Amino acid sequence: MAYQIEISPTAVADIESIFLWIKEDSPEQAYRWVRGCYEIMLTLENFPKRCSLALESQYMGIEVRQLLYKKQFYILFTVSEEVEEQEGSVRIHRVRGGSQQRLQTIDQLLGDEPET
């Protein structure tokens, strides 16, 4: 089954923020980083459950998975499946740097408004 990829507005804002941070030192590297980030997200179309559960799963009460990118960025997502219709979707909620504080509430994960 191929999964449909959905990227939340919050995840897009996370990517933009990381891009601007990298761009301060190297614009070329920043563009490569963004392109690679979206490319690795597309790999979730097949077998998204190959990715490990995120630490946030332990205290948020939902199954949150993580895909590691460039050894220091975590792409946090959930998987939903419609068994009867043989469809599924991957919703990418956040893209976080490894040095950033872990998300504490489900609103920080699922909210569709970027943090200010």
C-alpha positions as CSV (number, residue, x, y, z in Angstrom):
1,M,0.0,0.0,0.0
2,A,1.3,3.4,-0.9
3,Y,0.6,6.2,1.6
4,Q,-0.4,9.7,0.9
5,I,2.0,12.3,2.4
6,E,0.5,15.3,4.1
7,I,2.8,18.0,5.5
8,S,1.3,20.2,8.2
9,P,1.7,24.0,8.1
10,T,3.7,23.7,11.3
11,A,6.1,21.3,9.7
12,V,6.5,23.7,6.8
13,A,7.2,26.5,9.2
14,D,9.8,24.3,11.0
15,I,11.5,23.6,7.7
16,E,11.6,27.3,6.8
17,S,13.0,28.2,10.2
18,I,15.8,25.6,9.9
19,F,16.5,26.7,6.3
20,L,16.9,30.3,7.4
21,W,19.3,29.2,10.2
22,I,21.5,27.2,7.8
23,K,21.3,29.9,5.1
24,E,23.1,32.3,7.5
25,D,26.3,30.3,7.0
26,S,25.8,28.7,3.6
27,P,22.9,29.5,1.2
28,E,23.9,26.6,-1.1
29,Q,23.9,24.1,1.8
30,A,20.5,25.4,3.0
31,Y,18.9,24.8,-0.4
32,R,20.4,21.3,-0.5
33,W,19.1,20.6,3.0
34,V,15.5,21.6,2.1
35,R,15.5,19.6,-1.1
36,G,16.9,16.6,0.8
37,C,14.4,17.0,3.6
38,Y,11.4,16.9,1.2
39,E,12.9,14.0,-0.7
40,I,13.4,11.9,2.5
41,M,9.8,12.7,3.5
42,L,8.6,11.2,0.2
43,T,10.2,7.9,1.2
44,L,7.5,7.5,3.8
45,E,5.1,6.7,1.0
46,N,6.3,3.1,1.4
47,F,6.5,1.3,4.7
48,P,6.3,4.3,7.1
49,K,6.1,2.0,10.0
50,R,9.7,1.1,9.4
51,C,10.6,4.2,11.4
52,S,10.9,3.9,15.2
53,L,8.5,5.4,17.7
54,A,9.4,8.8,18.9
55,L,10.0,9.5,22.6
56,E,6.9,11.7,22.5
57,S,4.7,8.6,21.9
58,Q,5.4,7.6,25.5
59,Y,3.5,10.5,27.0
60,M,1.2,11.8,24.3
61,G,-1.1,8.8,24.1
62,I,-0.7,8.4,20.3
63,E,1.7,6.6,18.1
64,V,4.2,9.2,16.9
65,R,7.0,8.0,14.7
66,Q,10.3,9.7,13.8
67,L,12.5,9.7,10.7
68,L,16.0,10.9,11.3
69,Y,17.5,13.2,8.6
70,K,21.1,14.2,8.4
71,K,21.8,12.6,11.8
72,Q,20.4,15.6,13.7
73,F,16.9,16.4,12.5
74,Y,13.8,14.5,13.5
75,I,10.8,14.4,11.2
76,L,7.8,13.6,13.5
77,F,4.7,12.0,11.9
78,T,1.7,9.8,12.4
79,V,0.3,7.1,10.2
80,S,-3.3,6.4,9.6
81,E,-4.7,3.5,7.6
82,E,-8.1,2.8,6.1
83,V,-8.0,-1.0,5.9
84,E,-11.3,-1.4,4.1
85,E,-10.3,1.1,1.4
86,Q,-6.6,-0.1,1.2
87,E,-5.5,3.6,1.7
88,G,-3.3,5.2,4.2
89,S,-1.8,8.6,5.0
90,V,1.3,9.9,6.7
91,R,0.9,13.2,8.4
92,I,4.1,15.0,9.0
93,H,3.6,17.2,12.0
94,R,7.0,18.6,13.0
95,V,10.6,18.8,11.9
96,R,12.9,19.3,14.9
97,G,16.6,19.7,15.5
98,G,18.1,17.1,17.8
99,S,19.3,19.8,20.2
100,Q,15.8,21.4,20.5
101,Q,13.7,20.7,23.5
102,R,11.3,17.7,23.2
103,L,7.7,18.6,22.6
104,Q,5.8,18.5,25.9
105,T,2.1,18.6,24.8
106,I,0.1,17.1,22.1
107,D,-0.9,20.6,21.0
108,Q,2.8,21.3,20.2
109,L,2.8,18.3,18.0
110,L,-0.6,18.4,16.3
111,G,-1.3,22.1,16.3
112,D,-1.4,23.5,12.7
113,E,-0.2,26.9,13.8
114,P,3.5,27.6,13.8
115,E,5.1,28.4,17.1
116,T,6.1,32.0,17.7
